[in-house]
Amino acid sequence: MATVNLVEIFSSVQGEGLHVGASTLFLRFGGCDLRCGWCDSPHTWNPAGQCRLEQTPGSAVFRSVANPVPLEAAVAAAEALGLVRHRFASLTGGEPLLQPEAVRTLGEALRARGPLLHLETHGIAAEALETVIDVVDVVSMDWKLGSDVRRKGRRARRVDESFHDEHERFLRVAKRAPQVVVKVVVSPSSREEELDEMARRVAGVDPNLPVVIQPVTPFGSVAATPGAQQLLGWTARLQAELHDVRLIPQTHKLLGAL
Ligand code: SF4
C-alpha cells in the first residue's frame, strides 16, 4: 500500500505569497534536506512519528495517527475537512519533493476533487519535480540565499554557499506548470549581490515571472526583520530586472493562524 510521511493536515487560508488569503487545505510533509536559519517549522526537518489530522476546518483541534499514512487515508482526511470547498490543496513541508511518488498520487487525487494543486517547495529538487510537474497547477518555489541557508549535514553556514544553479534548473522545469511563483525570504543578513544574482537568473528564464520578496518573520537564529527602507530598496533593485516584483509579509503570523 502506498504511504506518505506527513506532519499534519489542516484547513486555513494561504498566509504568504501570490495567493495570500485564498482558502487552502494544507498537507504538510515530514522531512527536509535544507536548514534555513529562520525556519519556523524545525519539527518538520525529520520524518514525523505521528501525523496530526484537524477535526473540523479551522478548529486547530487535532487527533493523531501513526506514520506512514496510507495515501487513501490522507485523501479521506482532506475530504473530511471539506476539500472541495477550498480553492487550493497545498502540499507543503518540510519538503514534499523528497517524496515525489506521494506528491504525484496525492496531487492527482486532490485536484480531481476540485481544488487547484499548489506545491510549496524549497526549489532545488529538479529531478523530482520532473516526475510530478504535470499534476501541479501552481509551483511556489523558494529561492534560497546562502547567507541564511545551509544544506543538512553542513555544520556551519558557509558564506559561499550557493543555490543559484539548482534554482535556475528547477525554475526551467517549474515553468511547465500553469503558474510558477518565485519567493525569496530576506533577512538583515541578505546581501545585495545574492539578490542581484537571483534577479539575473530569473530574468534569464522569464522576466515576467512573479517574484515575491518576503521579509523574514523573526524565528530561530534570526532575531529581526529588515527595515522598510531596506525592503523598498531591494524591491526597486529587483524591479530593474524583473517586471512583477511584490513585497508581501507572512499574514498568518499576524492573524495567529496555522
Ligand atoms: S526548506 Fe522549508 S522546511 Fe526546510 S529548513 Fe527551509 S524553511 Fe524549513
Boltz pocket constraint, residues with backbone or C-beta under 6 A from the ligand:
constraints:
  - pocket:
      binder: B
      contacts: [[A, 32], [A, 33], [A, 34], [A, 35], [A, 36], [A, 38], [A, 39], [A, 40], [A, 41], [A, 42], [A, 44], [A, 93], [A, 94], [A, 95], [A, 122]]
      max_distance: 6.0
